Amino acid sequence: EERLSLADPEWSDVHVVTGALKLFFRELPEPLVPYGLFDPFIEAVKLPDPQEQVERVAELVQSLPPPNYATLRYLLAHLCRVMERVDVNRMTRQNIGIVFGPTLLRP
């Protein structure tokens, strides 16, 4: 079994780490948001009332299988920390959606 060390210089570039994370999620047999929830999520974000959108998306997130829910929660907490540094990394909410959305939610 090969071990890797995040202290190695090859991991010092944030793009390498981000690419590895995206690749991990992209290669899962089923996306983090299961295929069966794709259409309900899309319908929820199309609702005209923002409050209703939030409530419906929250319900859908709560319905995720426990491992998916825990992983998504951890990932989103990290991405929120990334967005707090938008002045340094230019990762706005929209940019994070563009980068991670298609990896986490696929039709």
C-alpha positions as CSV (number, residue, x, y, z in Angstrom):
1,E,0.0,0.0,0.0
2,E,1.5,3.3,-1.1
3,R,1.3,6.2,1.4
4,L,1.5,9.8,0.5
5,S,2.5,12.8,2.6
6,L,0.8,16.1,2.2
7,A,4.0,17.7,3.3
8,D,5.6,16.7,-0.1
9,P,6.2,19.7,-2.3
10,E,3.9,18.3,-5.0
11,W,0.9,19.0,-2.7
12,S,1.9,22.6,-2.0
13,D,0.0,23.9,-5.1
14,V,-3.7,24.3,-4.1
15,H,-4.7,23.5,-7.7
16,V,-3.3,20.0,-7.4
17,V,-5.2,19.4,-4.1
18,T,-8.4,20.8,-5.6
19,G,-8.0,18.8,-8.8
20,A,-7.5,15.6,-6.7
21,L,-10.7,16.4,-4.7
22,K,-12.7,17.1,-7.8
23,L,-11.4,13.9,-9.4
24,F,-12.4,11.9,-6.3
25,F,-16.0,13.1,-6.5
26,R,-16.2,12.8,-10.3
27,E,-15.1,9.1,-10.1
28,L,-17.6,8.1,-7.5
29,P,-20.0,5.5,-9.0
30,E,-22.9,7.8,-8.1
31,P,-22.5,11.5,-7.4
32,L,-22.6,12.9,-3.9
33,V,-26.1,14.0,-4.6
34,P,-27.6,10.8,-5.9
35,Y,-29.1,10.6,-9.4
36,G,-32.6,10.2,-8.1
37,L,-32.4,13.6,-6.4
38,F,-31.1,15.5,-9.4
39,D,-34.5,16.5,-10.8
40,P,-36.0,17.5,-7.4
41,F,-33.0,19.7,-6.7
42,I,-33.3,21.4,-10.1
43,E,-37.1,21.9,-9.4
44,A,-36.3,23.3,-6.0
45,V,-33.9,26.0,-7.2
46,K,-36.4,27.0,-9.9
47,L,-39.1,27.8,-7.4
48,P,-40.1,31.5,-7.6
49,D,-40.1,32.2,-3.9
50,P,-36.5,32.3,-2.4
51,Q,-37.7,31.2,1.1
52,E,-39.5,28.2,-0.5
53,Q,-36.3,27.4,-2.5
54,V,-34.3,27.3,0.8
55,E,-36.8,25.2,2.6
56,R,-37.1,22.7,-0.3
57,V,-33.3,22.4,-0.8
58,A,-32.9,21.9,3.0
59,E,-35.5,19.1,2.9
60,L,-33.7,17.4,0.0
61,V,-30.3,17.7,1.7
62,Q,-31.8,16.1,4.9
63,S,-33.1,13.3,2.7
64,L,-29.5,12.3,1.6
65,P,-28.1,9.0,2.8
66,P,-26.2,9.6,6.0
67,P,-22.7,9.2,4.4
68,N,-23.6,11.6,1.6
69,Y,-25.1,14.1,4.0
70,A,-22.0,14.0,6.3
71,T,-19.6,14.4,3.3
72,L,-21.6,17.2,1.8
73,R,-21.8,19.0,5.1
74,Y,-18.0,18.7,5.6
75,L,-17.3,19.8,2.0
76,L,-19.7,22.8,2.2
77,A,-18.1,23.9,5.5
78,H,-14.7,23.9,3.8
79,L,-16.0,25.7,0.7
80,C,-17.5,28.4,3.0
81,R,-14.1,28.9,4.5
82,V,-12.7,29.2,0.9
83,M,-15.3,31.9,0.1
84,E,-14.3,33.8,3.2
85,R,-10.9,34.4,1.4
86,V,-12.5,35.6,-1.8
87,D,-10.2,38.7,-1.8
88,V,-7.2,36.3,-2.1
89,N,-8.5,33.4,-4.1
90,R,-11.3,35.0,-6.2
91,M,-13.5,32.0,-5.4
92,T,-17.0,33.6,-5.2
93,R,-20.1,31.6,-4.6
94,Q,-20.7,31.5,-8.4
95,N,-17.1,30.3,-9.1
96,I,-17.4,27.5,-6.6
97,G,-20.7,26.5,-8.1
98,I,-19.1,26.4,-11.6
99,V,-16.2,24.4,-10.3
100,F,-17.9,21.9,-8.0
101,G,-21.6,21.9,-9.1
102,P,-21.2,19.5,-12.1
103,T,-19.1,17.2,-10.0
104,L,-21.5,16.9,-7.1
105,L,-24.8,17.0,-8.9
106,R,-25.1,15.1,-12.2
107,P,-28.2,14.2,-14.3
